[in-house]
Amino acid sequence: MRATTPLKARSAGRGALVGFLTTCLVLVSLGMAAKKYGGSLLTAAARANHGAPVKTQPGQSVSTPAATFGQIAFTSLCHDEPAAESYLDWESLKTSGTDVGTFYLVMPGNEAKASFRKSFIKSFAKSFGEKGATAESLTNWHTESQTATQATVVAIAPNGRSLVLTLSKRDGFWRISTLDFR
Protein backbone atom coordinates (compact mmCIF):
# COMPACT_ATOMS: atom_id res chain seq x y z
CA MET A 1 0.00 0.00 0.00
CA ARG A 2 2.84 2.34 0.82
CA ALA A 3 4.48 1.76 -2.55
CA THR A 4 1.45 3.10 -4.42
CA THR A 5 1.21 6.32 -2.41
CA PRO A 6 4.31 7.98 -3.97
CA LEU A 7 3.18 6.81 -7.40
CA LYS A 8 -0.24 8.36 -6.87
CA ALA A 9 1.42 11.53 -5.58
CA ARG A 10 3.69 11.67 -8.63
CA SER A 11 0.76 11.03 -10.93
CA ALA A 12 -1.31 13.74 -9.23
CA GLY A 13 1.71 16.06 -9.40
CA ARG A 14 2.03 15.40 -13.13
CA GLY A 15 -1.66 16.10 -13.61
CA ALA A 16 -1.31 19.39 -11.76
CA LEU A 17 1.79 20.25 -13.81
CA VAL A 18 -0.01 19.46 -17.09
CA GLY A 19 -2.94 21.61 -15.94
CA PHE A 20 -0.58 24.43 -15.00
CA LEU A 21 1.30 24.24 -18.31
CA THR A 22 -1.98 24.14 -20.27
CA THR A 23 -3.17 27.23 -18.39
CA CYS A 24 0.15 28.96 -19.16
CA LEU A 25 -0.18 28.07 -22.86
CA VAL A 26 -3.72 29.44 -22.97
CA LEU A 27 -2.65 32.64 -21.20
CA VAL A 28 0.27 33.13 -23.59
CA SER A 29 -2.06 32.49 -26.54
CA LEU A 30 -4.60 34.96 -25.19
CA GLY A 31 -1.85 37.49 -24.66
CA MET A 32 -0.76 37.10 -28.28
CA ALA A 33 -4.36 37.52 -29.45
CA ALA A 34 -4.85 40.52 -27.17
CA LYS A 35 -1.72 42.14 -28.56
CA LYS A 36 -2.87 41.51 -32.13
CA TYR A 37 -6.36 42.86 -31.54
CA GLY A 38 -5.31 45.67 -29.23
CA GLY A 39 -5.47 45.93 -25.46
CA SER A 40 -4.34 43.97 -22.46
CA LEU A 41 -4.53 40.28 -21.58
CA LEU A 42 -8.12 40.77 -20.43
CA THR A 43 -9.11 41.84 -23.92
CA ALA A 44 -9.50 39.44 -26.82
CA ALA A 45 -10.65 35.93 -25.95
CA ALA A 46 -10.26 36.49 -22.22
CA ARG A 47 -13.11 39.01 -22.36
CA ALA A 48 -15.24 36.39 -24.02
CA ASN A 49 -15.32 34.48 -20.75
CA HIS A 50 -15.83 37.55 -18.55
CA GLY A 51 -18.44 39.49 -20.49
CA ALA A 52 -16.49 42.73 -21.00
CA PRO A 53 -17.38 44.81 -24.06
CA VAL A 54 -15.17 44.56 -27.13
CA LYS A 55 -14.46 47.14 -29.83
CA THR A 56 -15.70 46.11 -33.25
CA GLN A 57 -14.89 47.20 -36.76
CA PRO A 58 -17.50 49.17 -38.73
CA GLY A 59 -20.27 46.88 -39.90
CA GLN A 60 -19.60 44.29 -37.23
CA SER A 61 -21.83 43.49 -34.29
CA VAL A 62 -20.31 41.42 -31.51
CA SER A 63 -23.26 41.06 -29.18
CA THR A 64 -22.17 38.53 -26.55
CA PRO A 65 -19.04 37.05 -24.97
CA ALA A 66 -19.63 33.87 -27.01
CA ALA A 67 -19.72 35.88 -30.26
CA THR A 68 -16.55 37.70 -29.21
CA PHE A 69 -14.80 34.43 -28.57
CA GLY A 70 -16.05 32.96 -31.85
CA GLN A 71 -14.72 35.92 -33.82
CA ILE A 72 -11.29 35.84 -32.18
CA ALA A 73 -10.98 32.04 -32.35
CA PHE A 74 -12.02 31.86 -36.01
CA THR A 75 -9.67 34.71 -36.94
CA SER A 76 -6.79 32.91 -35.19
CA LEU A 77 -7.64 29.74 -37.11
CA CYS A 78 -7.72 31.58 -40.46
CA HIS A 79 -4.35 33.20 -39.74
CA ASP A 80 -2.66 29.90 -38.76
CA GLU A 81 -1.87 31.30 -35.30
CA PRO A 82 -0.63 29.02 -32.51
CA ALA A 83 -3.47 30.23 -30.27
CA ALA A 84 -6.00 28.54 -32.58
CA GLU A 85 -4.97 25.15 -31.24
CA SER A 86 -6.39 25.94 -27.79
CA TYR A 87 -9.62 27.39 -29.23
CA LEU A 88 -10.79 24.12 -30.82
CA ASP A 89 -12.51 21.23 -29.05
CA TRP A 90 -10.45 18.57 -30.76
CA GLU A 91 -12.26 15.55 -29.31
CA SER A 92 -15.65 16.59 -30.73
CA LEU A 93 -14.69 18.87 -33.65
CA LYS A 94 -16.83 18.69 -36.77
CA THR A 95 -16.30 20.81 -39.86
CA SER A 96 -18.25 20.82 -43.13
CA GLY A 97 -19.84 17.47 -42.30
CA THR A 98 -16.54 15.79 -41.39
CA ASP A 99 -16.14 14.39 -37.88
CA VAL A 100 -12.58 15.55 -37.24
CA GLY A 101 -12.86 14.56 -33.57
CA THR A 102 -13.22 10.87 -34.44
CA PHE A 103 -9.98 10.95 -36.44
CA TYR A 104 -8.28 12.84 -33.63
CA LEU A 105 -9.36 10.42 -30.90
CA VAL A 106 -7.91 7.35 -32.64
CA MET A 107 -4.51 8.97 -33.22
CA PRO A 108 -1.77 7.01 -31.44
CA GLY A 109 0.03 9.15 -28.88
CA ASN A 110 0.49 12.80 -28.09
CA GLU A 111 3.08 13.47 -30.83
CA ALA A 112 0.70 12.28 -33.56
CA LYS A 113 -2.11 14.37 -32.07
CA ALA A 114 0.09 17.47 -31.83
CA SER A 115 1.19 17.00 -35.45
CA PHE A 116 -2.44 16.53 -36.52
CA ARG A 117 -3.52 19.75 -34.73
CA LYS A 118 -0.80 21.82 -36.38
CA SER A 119 -1.45 20.27 -39.80
CA PHE A 120 -5.21 20.80 -39.52
CA ILE A 121 -4.84 24.48 -38.63
CA LYS A 122 -2.28 25.11 -41.36
CA SER A 123 -4.44 23.33 -43.97
CA PHE A 124 -7.60 25.15 -42.89
CA ALA A 125 -5.89 28.55 -43.06
CA LYS A 126 -4.40 27.78 -46.47
CA SER A 127 -7.67 26.48 -47.90
CA PHE A 128 -9.69 29.40 -46.53
CA GLY A 129 -7.19 31.91 -47.96
CA GLU A 130 -7.03 30.18 -51.37
CA LYS A 131 -10.76 30.73 -51.72
CA GLY A 132 -10.13 34.46 -51.43
CA ALA A 133 -11.82 34.61 -48.06
CA THR A 134 -10.63 36.45 -44.97
CA ALA A 135 -11.85 36.32 -41.40
CA GLU A 136 -11.89 40.11 -41.39
CA SER A 137 -14.48 40.19 -44.18
CA LEU A 138 -17.05 38.44 -41.98
CA THR A 139 -19.54 40.82 -40.37
CA ASN A 140 -22.47 40.86 -37.97
CA TRP A 141 -20.98 38.42 -35.47
CA HIS A 142 -23.80 37.44 -33.15
CA THR A 143 -25.07 34.66 -30.93
CA GLU A 144 -28.00 32.81 -32.44
CA SER A 145 -28.65 30.66 -29.37
CA GLN A 146 -26.94 29.95 -26.06
CA THR A 147 -27.17 27.74 -22.99
CA ALA A 148 -24.77 27.50 -20.06
CA THR A 149 -22.59 24.99 -21.93
CA GLN A 150 -23.20 25.60 -25.63
CA ALA A 151 -23.64 28.53 -27.99
CA THR A 152 -24.25 28.97 -31.71
CA VAL A 153 -22.38 31.95 -33.15
CA VAL A 154 -23.09 33.23 -36.67
CA ALA A 155 -21.23 35.67 -38.92
CA ILE A 156 -22.14 36.82 -42.42
CA ALA A 157 -19.71 36.47 -45.34
CA PRO A 158 -19.61 39.01 -48.20
CA ASN A 159 -21.30 36.46 -50.50
CA GLY A 160 -24.29 36.29 -48.12
CA ARG A 161 -23.49 32.85 -46.73
CA SER A 162 -23.35 32.41 -42.96
CA LEU A 163 -20.45 30.99 -40.98
CA VAL A 164 -21.94 28.95 -38.13
CA LEU A 165 -19.80 28.03 -35.13
CA THR A 166 -21.04 25.80 -32.35
CA LEU A 167 -19.14 26.54 -29.16
CA SER A 168 -18.94 24.15 -26.24
CA LYS A 169 -17.85 25.18 -22.79
CA ARG A 170 -15.21 22.80 -21.45
CA ASP A 171 -13.27 23.41 -18.25
CA GLY A 172 -14.92 26.82 -18.00
CA PHE A 173 -13.72 28.02 -21.43
CA TRP A 174 -15.42 28.22 -24.82
CA ARG A 175 -14.04 26.05 -27.62
CA ILE A 176 -15.22 25.61 -31.21
CA SER A 177 -16.84 22.17 -31.58
CA THR A 178 -18.54 22.65 -34.97
CA LEU A 179 -17.60 24.88 -37.87
CA ASP A 180 -19.81 25.07 -40.94
CA PHE A 181 -21.24 27.38 -43.61
CA ARG A 182 -24.89 27.63 -44.62
N, C-alpha and C positions, 0 to 999 in steps of 0.2 A: 504494500500500500504506500509505503514511504517513497518507493522508487518512482511512482507515477506522479507524485506531487510536484517535483521539480519540472517534470515534462509538461504537466498541465500549466505550471507557472510560465515556462518558456513559451508554450503555445499561446497562452493568453497574452504574454508580453509581445509576441510577434503580431498577434491580431491587433493589439493596441498600436504597435508601430506602423502596421499597414494602414490602419485608420488614420493615424497622425500624418503619414506621408501622403495619403490620398487627399486629406484636408489641405495640406500644404500645396499640392499640385493644383487643386481647385482654386485656392486663394491666389496662387501665382497666375493661373489662367484668367481669373476674374480681373486681376490687376492689369494684365496685358490688354484685356478687352476694355477695361475702364480707360486706360491710357489712349487706346485707339479711338474710342468714342467720346473722349473728353471727360474729365472729372477725376474723382478719387476712387478708391477701392469700393466704396459703397455706391458708386454709380454702376452703370452697365448691368450685368446679370445679377449682381448682388442686390440691387434695388428690386429686381423681379421677385425676390423672396421676402422683401420687407415693405413693399407697397409704396415706396417713394416715387414721386413724379419724375418723369424722364422727358428731356427735350426731344422734340421730333423735327424732322425735316418738313418743309412745306409740302402739303398734300398727304402727309402721313397722320395717322390717328392711332396712337398707342394708348388703349383705354384701360388696361389692367396690368398688374404685375406679370400675369401669364403671357400676355401679348408682348410685353417688353422682353421677357426672357426668350420667347419664340423668335422675335426679330433679331436679337443679339446672337442667339445660338445658330440660327439659319445663316446669318451673315458670316459667322466664324466658319461654318461648314463650307460655304461657297468660296471663301478665301483661303481654304486649306490651312487654317490656323490650328496650332496645337491645342488650343482651348476647346475646339470642337469635339475632341475625343471625350471630354468629361460631360458634354451636353447631350450625349446620345445614350439611350437606354439599350445597350447592346444586346441584352438577353431577350428583349421582346421587340426589337426594331423591325418595322415593316416599311418598305418604300416601293411605290408604284406596283403594288400587288405581290412583291417578293418578300418572303419571310426571311429577312437577313438574320434575325435572332436565332433561328433554327440552325443555320450554317455556323453561326458564331459559337453556339453552345456545344457543338460536336467537335470543335477544333481541339487538337491535342496539345495541351500545355499553354502556359502563359506567353511564351515567345511567339507561338503561332497566332494567338489571339491579338497580341500587340501588333504584329505585322499586318494582320487582317484589318485592324482598326485604322492604321495609318494608310494602308492601301485603299480602303473604302473611301476615306475622306479625300485622299488625293484624286481618286477616280471620279468621285462625285463632283468635286470642284472643277476638274478638267471638263467633264461632260456638260455641266451647267454652263460654263464659260464658252464652250464650243458652239452652243446653241444661241450665242449672242445675248444670253440673259445675265443680269446682275442682281444681286440681292438688294442693292440700293434702288433699283427700279420698281420694286414692290411697294405698294402704298396701302393705306387704310388698314393697317395692322389692328386687329380687334379680336376679342374673345367671343366666340360664337356660343359656347356653353362651358360651364365649369362646375365641378364638385370639389370636395376637399382634396381628392387624390387624382383628379383627371381634368384636363381642360382641352378644348378644341380652339385653336388659334387659326385665323384666316387672314391672308393678305391677298391683294389684287395685283396681278401682273399687267403690264401695259397692253397685252393682247386680250385682256378681259377674263382670262382664266384665273382661278383662285388656287393659291397654295394653301393646303390644309395640313396643319400640324396637330397631332394628338400628343399632348404632354401628359406624362405620368409623374406623380410625386413619389420619389423614392429616397429614403433617408432624409426627408425634409427638404429635398431640392427637386426642382422641375428637371425633367429630361425628355427629349423628343423620343416618342415610342413609335409614331407613325408619321410618315412624310408622303404626301400625295398631291396631285393636281386634279382639279375638276373643272 
